[in-house]
Amino acid sequence: MACFIVPVAEAVVTTVITKAVKSKDTKPEALKADTVSFSAKHKIPFSRKLKWLSNMLWGGSVLLAFEHVWHGEVVPWFPFLTAASDPAETSEMLFEMATVGVSMALIVTAVWGVMLLVTNAMEKKAIKAHPAQIKEGCI
């Protein structure tokens, strides 16, 4: 009924945090070549990785919202959610949000966490595989 609201809420939060982290990443002090080590220059910035989570959450939420519109559970007039018009259905909707919505958001976040682990392992492998080129600045 309204399980997509939980991932939407997480997507809003991650979008705001992404913008804050990105503005912090591009400050002039962070761009000086003398103060930035090789790993900081050649690793994917955390703001981009956080953007992956945001995109995954927004994409899944849009698809879920479309599915709920398709089935008539979300309508273009107040109260927008058909379950919100009846108190008995409202409690069922809140239960679904607490169980299904939270579990979907946690699964998406867990998949993103696995993506981060794989990405970090690939970055470390690239650094170890080409130490001579790293010192010369070829990579």
VENNOR-V557691 format. One record per backbone hydrogen bond with DSSP energy under -1.0 kcal/mol. CO is the residue of the C=O (numbers start at 0). NH is the residue of the N-H. If there is no record, write none. Layout:
co->(CO/CO)
nh->(NH/NH)
//
This chain:
co->(1/3/4/5/6/7/8/9/10/11/12/13/14/15/16/17/18/19/20/21/23/36/37/38/44/45/46/47/48/49/50/51/52/53/54/55/56/57/58/59/60/61/62/63/64/65/66/67/67/68/72/76/78/79/80/81/85/86/87/88/89/90/91/92/93/94/95/95/96/98/99/100/101/102/103/104/105/106/107/108/109/110/111/112/113/114/115/116/117/118/119/120/121/122/123/124/125/129/130/131/132/132)
nh->(4/7/8/9/10/11/12/13/14/15/16/17/18/19/20/21/22/23/24/25/26/40/41/42/48/49/50/51/52/53/54/55/56/57/58/59/60/61/62/63/64/65/66/67/68/69/70/72/73/71/81/79/80/74/83/84/89/90/91/92/93/94/95/96/97/98/99/100/101/102/103/104/105/106/107/108/109/110/111/112/113/114/115/116/117/118/119/120/121/122/123/124/125/126/127/128/129/133/134/135/136/137)
//
